[in-house]
């Protein structure tokens, strides 16, 4: 599956359902973003069960502000509608694959329980 452009119009719909969504916050003028793009694209071809989204922070400034994106590229992992990872910086391919494995292995009942405990 190729990458999907995420916008303010489709972001909540794409990230709010069950499953894993990776989000790459990027901009056309960003050198590290351009170097990371082929790594992200290759990974999207390997993992057809995962949505690989891209947010152009220039065109989608509201989304950048909503998630307080201060440095790009920033990679975010969302599983079952819950943000489970967000970190600035381009990842090497091995680190991106490792991140995917970790997100796949999460016990989401445990994650939701921990989130509920922190809200009290």
VOGU-3710 file (C-alpha; in Angstrom, 3 decimals, decimal comma):
1> xxxxxxxxxx> 0,000/0,000/0,000  1,376/3,388/-0,924  1,341/6,307/1,466  -1,857/8,299/2,015  -2,033/12,087/2,217  -3,592/13,093/5,530  -5,432/16,402/5,809  -7,631/18,107/8,379  -10,571/16,673/6,403  -9,575/12,989/6,680
11> xxxxxxxxxx> -7,130/12,775/9,621  -9,609/11,827/12,360  -11,381/9,325/10,115  -8,112/7,636/9,079  -6,562/7,549/12,568  -9,649/6,895/14,692  -10,333/3,322/13,636  -8,843/0,023/14,766  -5,431/-0,888/13,441  -2,095/0,868/13,077
21> xxxxxxxxxx> -1,549/4,207/11,380  1,923/5,695/11,024  2,068/9,409/10,341  5,016/11,244/8,800  4,851/15,007/9,418  7,020/16,570/6,694  7,516/19,599/4,423  8,831/19,995/0,892  11,688/22,292/1,962  12,972/19,827/4,591
31> xxxxxxxxxx> 16,105/17,918/3,504  15,866/15,174/6,170  12,178/14,709/5,226  13,117/14,128/1,597  15,828/11,632/2,581  13,383/9,772/4,866  10,576/9,594/2,264  11,963/6,578/0,318  12,534/4,647/3,586  8,933/5,346/4,618
41> xxxxxxxxxx> 7,643/4,388/1,171  9,568/1,071/1,169  8,179/0,227/4,594  4,640/0,994/3,382  5,120/-1,574/0,614  6,132/-4,252/3,169  3,270/-3,667/5,623  0,010/-3,638/3,687  -2,011/-4,003/6,912  -0,743/-0,625/8,186
51> xxxxxxxxxx> -1,832/2,810/6,961  1,190/4,993/6,188  -0,002/8,592/6,235  1,858/11,777/5,371  1,006/15,254/6,653  2,477/18,165/4,684  2,966/20,611/7,549  2,991/23,578/5,148  -0,385/22,690/3,623  -1,883/21,321/6,868
61> xxxxxxxxxx> -0,722/23,858/9,438  -3,742/23,132/11,668  -2,629/19,517/12,113  0,939/20,575/12,837  -0,349/22,943/15,514  -2,830/20,425/16,938  -0,020/17,937/17,604  2,548/20,598/18,555  4,931/19,581/15,764  8,057/21,688/16,257
71> xxxxxxxxxx> 10,591/19,664/14,293  10,234/17,663/11,104  10,215/14,969/10,145  8,200/13,746/13,116  6,964/10,167/13,130  3,781/9,322/15,024  2,308/5,859/15,577  -1,398/5,513/16,320  -2,953/2,183/17,224  -6,694/1,719/17,658
81> xxxxxxxxxx> -7,117/5,501/17,802  -4,488/5,993/20,547  -1,194/7,824/19,930  1,412/5,361/21,207  4,579/6,997/19,827  5,661/10,394/18,560  9,239/11,486/17,991  10,992/13,984/15,754  13,802/12,840/13,499  14,211/10,663/10,436
91> xxxxxxxxxx> 14,530/7,011/11,374  16,851/4,579/9,648  14,952/1,729/7,996  15,903/-0,752/10,747  14,601/1,604/13,460  11,332/2,168/11,576  10,858/-1,614/11,249  11,633/-2,016/14,966  9,061/0,671/15,818  6,437/-1,173/13,749
101> xxxxxxxxxx> 7,204/-4,443/15,559  6,874/-2,733/18,941  3,561/-1,085/18,036  2,225/-4,413/16,714  3,221/-6,130/19,985  1,469/-3,637/22,281  -1,260/-4,898/24,603  -3,833/-2,185/23,883  -5,972/-3,119/26,916  -2,915/-2,421/29,062
111> xxxxxxxxxx> -2,226/0,848/27,201  -5,829/2,051/27,761  -5,649/1,045/31,428  -2,435/3,058/31,889  -3,966/6,065/30,124  -7,034/5,885/32,376  -4,801/5,789/35,482  -2,928/8,905/34,378  -6,162/10,846/33,867  -7,136/10,475/37,544
//
